[in-house]
């Protein structure tokens, strides 16, 4: 099936609920979106909203962070887990990640200092309820993945990764853990992995990844991270079989050297991709938004090159520390650097860069002003400073 780049953009952005933006409503809208895309990537940095909140503010009308918090820690419809790196996914997906939890038991970094505190942590959580690493007096430190850590933190994270604990709630960046069986419905908690073979698991997770974006190619890239045991050859073979079985649709985009794939359930939306989507609106896109999981793919489709520069040295950054892309209609037209001053309740726009060749119109400026006001409301800002 051949398709133009413009139709692909309409399809992809419509699928991502960005064309038009901010049309989903409330908790039900959030839940429907997360179930469609599988997961949202989590990152704790909060310069002008955390990544998961930034993803949702561009899609959900009048979004506020407490809406996601309720779904995670009160309604228990969503769950902190590990999919594409740290993620949030629907609680009913718990059985599908049994392979990850079993692998964590076998390969997680261990030490005698972790092992010697595990039983005490279990007993304390059993009796006292949700606890954080600060609730334990173990003062020994261990070599951990990102930096040396207290044995209590390493033990809690280990128990979380292998599925004994879940994140009960968060207070800022601090996580409080509780026994998984207390918060995951019993029928979900006890259910075995539906994928009984590696091949079935790979097909499920490949389909999930493509659904996370909406439409994607088979080239190696960050979007395929977190799929246990999958390499390029296995991925190619699985996708070819999924096309033959009708599970996936293969598309040829004009000007692309590689085919792309989407789920066959998206055929109706694909058939409508040539239809007009109304007056263009603006949206600010999260740095780890599902749409941006593969930078090469986005560059090929939109001619927009984006790098999240938070891990670069200041002198090596082209733009800034925490920069968000600006989408207007079907095109990326700018990027900007927001910083939210929580004490003064001020949204500071430190820098703004228009993309090369963009013709700035009054309609575009008005749409961006409206989007900025909505963004300030999401943050709780009382003033915008430029």
BELURKA-V547228 format. One line per field, one symbol per residue. ss: DSSP state (H for helix, E for strand, L for the rest). psi: psi as a letter, one per 20 degrees, with the letter a starting at -180 (. if undefined). burial: # if it has 24 or more other ideal C-beta (glycine too) atoms within 12 Angstrom, else .. A space follows every 50 residues. Layout:
ss=???
psi=???
burial=???
This chain:
ss=LEELHHHHHHHHHHHLLLLLLLLELHHHHHHHHHHHHLEEELLLLLLLLL HHHHHHHLLELLLLHHHHHHHHHLLLLEEEEELLLEEEEEHHHHHHHHHH HHHHHHHLLLLHHHHHHHHHHHHHHHHHLLELHHHLLLLLEELLLLLLEE HHHHHHHHHHHLLLEEEEEEELLEEEEEEHHHLLLHHHHLLLLLLLLHHH HHHHHHHHHHHHHLLEELLLLHHHLLLLLLLHHHHHHHHHHHHHLLLEEE EEELLLLLLEEEEHHHHHHHHLLLLLLLLLLEEEELLLLHHHLLHHHHHH HHLLLLLLLLLLLHHHLLLLLLEEEEEELLEEEEEEEEEEELLLLEEEEE EEEELLLLLLLHHHHHHHHHHHHHHHHHHLLLEEEL
psi=pqqrhhhggggghghjkinrrliqpahhggghghhgigqppqpipmglqq ghhhghhihpplqqhighgghgighlhrppaoenbprprqhiighijhgg ghhhhhiqprrhhghiighggggghhgibpqrhijqjpiqqqprghrpqq hgghgghghghjjhqrogrqncipppqrphiiipqhhghiprphoirhgg gggghggggghhghprrjqqrhhjqjopjprgghgggggghhghijhqpp qoppiqiqqrqrqhijgghghjiiqqjapqrqqppqhkqhhjhohhghgh gikppppojhjqqgiipheagnppqppodjqoirqroqpoohgilpopng qpoqqpipoorhhghghhggggghghhghkqiqpp.
burial=#.#.####################..#.###.###########.#.#### ###########.#.#.###.###..######################### #..#...#.#..##..##..#..##....####.##.#...#.#....## ##################.#....######..##...##...#.#..... ##################..####.###.#...##..##..##...#### #.#..#..#####..#..##..#...#..###################.# ##.#.#.#.#........######################......#### .#..#........#..##.###.########..#..
